[in-house]
Amino acid sequence: RAQKIRTYNFSQSRVTDHRIGLTTHRIDGVLEGDLDEFTEALAAEDRRRQLAAAGEE
C-alpha cells in the first residue's frame, strides 16, 4: 500500500505532510497555493539527507 504524503483535516483547518512530519493550521492558505512552509521544510530535509549520505561514503 502506498504511503500517505499529506493529510488535509478541514474541521481542524490542519494540513500534515507525513514525509517530514510538518503540520500547519493554515489549510485555506495551503489550498490557495501558499506552500512556502512545506517547500522550505522539504528542501531542508533533502539537504539533510544528502549530507548524511555524503558522510557515509
Protein Blocks (a to p, Z undefined) as FASTA:
>chain_A
ZZdfbdcdfklopacdfknopacfbfklmmnopaklmmmmmmmmmmmmmmmmmmmZZ
